[in-house]
């Protein structure tokens, strides 16, 4: 075998070899050449030939899952990238967009820039600079951060204070920021509550500045920044004429547009002879996991031109005197939220779904009912304790898109 079999860089490509090679890999060209080197005919190379059922990923909010006996078309193009302390995944229908992998890669590469600007764990980020300087004098903000802060202020009012980007002092007080849970005393809790509240954040729309009205107030975009970034990635894909996709941000946030290919591939059939396929369901089927047993599915949501956000205490909690305490704190009381195991929100944007997932966990069933009465375009799926078991409560615009798993 000669070396030219592995020389994949086309002479006419002016881009650096590393970039050109990566693009060729995404298009499946390297796979074709490798397959031909072994004397075989390459058919339908895929960037990532995932079976349509991906239940083995074990995400709190799963990637597309198949219907029971009838499975969707067999392959997706999958791109992944670590960012914001989680794994991001983009799925496209295989072969639908010739430029889809390149557009997706460009969108995912923008994550590094957004994280550098929005993360409180980056000392040089814009939000860190505001936290350092905005008590002394108003600080100008970029258009992007201004949009996030306006959304955060609106959601704080909408959720009766249950969503609050100033609650970082509470997480620090309970030791959750360092993942070292502790029980604060009453004096510590009262001190941690003093700088909490969006009424301590002054947004000047004329000057486009933000000022913090308490020396201890700090902004943390952890509850909305990831969802807001998902929306930006979706906009980038639409600008490249990619209309069918799902983006999964970590284990809690999903943005989906268009539909996946659900018709069976040529030669495929249903599991039973002469069995008719089920009615076509629009969108992307997203599996919602059990909040206590993440490897179990509660059901599927068909997500189309919509976002989904889930908050729960399956992985982060502390035990105190035999009682399990959630890491999700009620910013109005400073104490762990109780009465809900998980809250899943369907919303028009990922920023809303991300923030309201946390808020609905805090609000509980009654508060969520008030919320969906105010916002009829929202859907909420709550898992609440019921004796030694659980019950599922669905509110708002959920029923047409929710397929609960029979137990």
SVG drawing of the C-alpha trace seen along z (x, -y; Angstrom):
<svg xmlns="http://www.w3.org/2000/svg" viewBox="-55 -58 59 69">
<polyline fill="none" stroke="black" stroke-width="0.4" points="0.0,0.0 1.5,-3.3 1.4,-6.5 -0.7,-8.3 -3.7,-6.3 -3.7,-8.4 -3.0,-11.8 -6.4,-13.3 -5.7,-17.1 -6.9,-18.2 -4.3,-20.4 -6.8,-23.0 -8.0,-23.7 -6.3,-26.9 -7.2,-26.5 -4.8,-25.2 -4.5,-21.4 -6.0,-21.0 -9.1,-22.9 -9.5,-21.2 -9.0,-17.8 -11.6,-18.5 -14.2,-19.6 -13.5,-16.5 -14.0,-14.3 -17.3,-16.0 -18.5,-15.4 -17.6,-11.7 -14.9,-11.9 -12.2,-10.3 -14.5,-7.5 -15.2,-6.9 -11.4,-6.7 -10.8,-4.4 -13.6,-2.1 -12.3,-2.0 -8.8,-1.2 -10.2,2.0 -11.7,2.8 -15.3,2.1 -17.9,-0.3 -18.8,-3.1 -22.5,-3.7 -24.1,-6.4 -21.1,-7.6 -22.3,-9.7 -20.5,-12.1 -21.8,-10.1 -23.9,-7.0 -26.0,-7.0 -29.0,-4.7 -32.1,-6.8 -32.6,-5.4 -30.0,-6.9 -31.3,-6.0 -27.9,-4.9 -26.8,-8.5 -28.6,-8.7 -29.3,-12.5 -31.8,-14.1 -33.4,-15.4 -32.5,-12.8 -31.7,-13.1 -34.2,-11.8 -35.6,-8.5 -37.6,-6.2 -41.2,-5.2 -41.9,-1.7 -42.0,0.8 -41.6,-1.8 -38.2,-3.5 -37.2,-6.7 -34.8,-6.8 -31.5,-5.3 -28.8,-8.0 -28.2,-11.5 -25.2,-13.8 -24.0,-14.5 -21.6,-17.3 -20.4,-17.7 -18.4,-20.2 -17.6,-20.7 -18.4,-24.2 -19.9,-25.9 -19.1,-22.8 -21.2,-20.4 -21.3,-18.6 -23.2,-20.3 -24.7,-18.2 -26.1,-19.1 -28.2,-16.6 -29.1,-17.1 -31.0,-14.8 -28.4,-12.8 -28.0,-14.1 -30.6,-16.8 -28.2,-19.8 -24.9,-19.4 -23.4,-22.3 -25.1,-21.3 -22.1,-19.9 -20.0,-22.9 -22.7,-25.3 -23.1,-23.3 -19.4,-23.3 -19.2,-27.1 -22.2,-27.5 -20.6,-25.3 -17.3,-27.1 -19.0,-30.3 -19.6,-28.7 -16.1,-29.6 -16.7,-33.3 -20.1,-33.3 -18.6,-31.5 -15.7,-33.9 -18.2,-36.8 -20.9,-35.5 -19.2,-33.2 -18.6,-34.4 -15.8,-31.9 -13.8,-33.9 -12.2,-36.9 -12.0,-38.8 -15.6,-38.3 -18.1,-41.1 -20.3,-39.9 -17.3,-39.6 -16.3,-43.1 -19.8,-44.3 -19.7,-42.4 -16.4,-44.2 -17.3,-47.7 -21.0,-48.3 -21.6,-49.2 -19.1,-52.1 -20.6,-53.5 -22.9,-52.4 -21.3,-50.2 -22.1,-50.2 -23.0,-46.8 -23.0,-45.1 -26.2,-44.6 -26.0,-40.9 -25.7,-41.3 -28.3,-44.0 -30.8,-41.6 -30.0,-38.9 -30.4,-41.3 -33.7,-42.6 -35.0,-39.0 -33.8,-38.2 -35.6,-41.2 -38.8,-40.4 -38.7,-36.7 -38.0,-37.8 -41.3,-39.8 -43.1,-37.1 -42.1,-34.3 -42.8,-36.3 -39.1,-36.4 -38.6,-32.6 -36.0,-33.2 -33.2,-35.5 -29.8,-35.9 -28.6,-37.7 -28.9,-34.6 -25.2,-33.6 -24.6,-34.5 -27.1,-31.9 -25.4,-29.1 -22.1,-30.2 -23.7,-30.2 -24.9,-26.6 -21.6,-25.5 -23.1,-24.6 -20.8,-26.6 -17.9,-24.4 -20.1,-21.3 -19.4,-21.1 -22.9,-21.2 -23.3,-22.7 -26.1,-23.9 -25.8,-27.6 -27.1,-29.1 -29.8,-31.8 -27.4,-34.6 -25.4,-33.4 -28.6,-32.9 -29.9,-36.4 -26.6,-37.9 -26.6,-36.0 -30.2,-37.2 -29.4,-40.9 -27.8,-41.3 -30.4,-39.1 -33.1,-40.6 -33.4,-42.1 -34.8,-45.3 -31.1,-45.8 -30.2,-46.0 -30.7,-49.3 -31.0,-49.1 -30.9,-52.4 -32.4,-52.0 -31.3,-55.4 -27.6,-55.0 -27.6,-51.2 -25.9,-50.8 -26.3,-48.6 -25.7,-49.5 -25.7,-47.3 -27.3,-48.9 -25.8,-46.7 -22.1,-46.1 -22.6,-42.3 -24.9,-41.9 -23.4,-39.7 -24.9,-38.7 -24.7,-35.0 -26.1,-34.0 -26.0,-30.3 -29.8,-30.0 -30.3,-31.7 -27.0,-32.1 -27.0,-28.6 -30.5,-28.8 -29.8,-32.3 -26.7,-30.9 -28.8,-28.0 -31.1,-30.6 -28.1,-32.3 -26.8,-29.0 -30.3,-28.4 -30.2,-31.8 -26.8,-31.1 -28.2,-27.8 -31.3,-29.6 -29.0,-32.2 -27.3,-29.3 -30.7,-28.0 -30.6,-25.0 -34.1,-24.7 -34.3,-21.2 -32.1,-20.5 -32.0,-19.9 -29.3,-21.3 -28.8,-19.7 -27.0,-21.9 -25.8,-19.6 -28.3,-17.6 -31.1,-20.1 -31.7,-22.3 -32.9,-21.5 -33.7,-23.7 -35.5,-22.1 -36.6,-23.4 -38.3,-21.6 -38.6,-17.8 -36.5,-14.7 -36.9,-12.1 -39.4,-9.7 -40.3,-7.7 -38.7,-4.2 -35.7,-3.8 -36.1,-1.8 -36.7,1.9 -37.6,1.3 -40.9,2.3 -42.7,2.3 -42.0,5.0 -45.2,6.9 -46.3,8.1 -48.8,5.7 -48.5,3.3 -49.3,-0.3 -46.9,-2.9 -48.2,-5.2 -49.4,-8.7 -46.5,-11.1 -45.5,-13.2 -44.0,-16.5 -40.8,-17.7 -38.0,-15.9 -38.9,-13.3 -37.1,-14.2 -37.0,-11.8 -37.6,-13.1 -35.9,-11.1 -37.1,-10.2 -35.8,-12.7 -34.7,-10.0 -33.7,-7.3 -32.2,-9.1 -31.8,-5.9 -35.6,-5.5 -37.8,-7.5 -41.0,-9.2 -42.1,-9.8 -41.3,-11.8 -42.0,-15.3 -42.3,-16.1 -40.4,-19.4 -40.8,-21.6 -39.9,-25.2 -39.7,-25.3 -37.3,-24.8 -37.3,-22.6 -35.6,-23.1 -35.5,-20.7 -34.5,-21.4 -34.3,-18.6 -32.4,-17.4 -31.4,-13.9 -27.7,-14.6 -27.1,-17.5 -28.4,-17.5 -27.4,-17.2 -28.7,-15.1 -29.4,-16.6 -30.9,-14.7 -32.3,-12.1 -33.8,-14.7 -32.8,-15.2 -32.3,-18.9 -32.2,-20.1 -29.4,-22.2 -32.0,-24.5 -32.6,-27.3 -35.7,-29.6 -34.1,-33.1 -37.0,-34.5 -36.4,-32.5 -32.8,-31.4 -33.7,-27.8 -33.9,-24.7 -37.0,-24.4 -39.4,-21.6 -42.4,-19.8 -41.1,-19.1 -38.8,-16.4 -38.4,-17.9 -39.8,-20.6 -39.7,-20.5 -40.8,-23.6 -41.7,-24.0 -41.3,-27.6 -40.9,-29.6 -37.2,-30.3 -34.4,-28.4 -33.6,-31.3 -37.2,-31.2 -37.2,-27.4 -33.9,-27.4 -34.9,-30.1 -38.5,-28.9 -37.4,-25.3 -35.6,-26.5 -38.4,-28.9 -41.1,-26.2 -39.1,-23.9 -39.2,-26.7 -42.8,-27.8 -44.4,-24.3 -47.7,-23.2 -49.8,-26.2 -47.3,-28.7 -46.9,-27.0 -50.7,-27.1 -50.6,-30.8 -47.7,-31.1 -49.3,-29.2 -52.5,-31.2 -50.4,-34.3 -48.4,-32.7 -50.6,-30.3 -47.8,-29.5 -45.9,-27.7 -46.1,-24.0 -45.0,-22.6 -44.4,-18.9 -44.0,-18.5 -42.9,-15.3 -44.0,-15.6 -43.8,-13.1 -46.9,-11.1 -46.6,-8.8 -43.7,-6.5 -44.1,-7.1 -44.7,-10.1 -47.3,-11.7 -46.9,-13.7 -48.7,-17.0 -49.0,-18.6 -50.0,-22.2 -50.5,-24.6 -49.6,-23.7 -48.3,-20.2 -51.0,-17.6 -50.7,-17.5 -46.9,-17.0 -46.5,-14.7 -46.4,-10.9 -46.0,-9.5 -44.5,-6.2 -46.8,-3.6 -45.7,-2.3"/>
</svg>
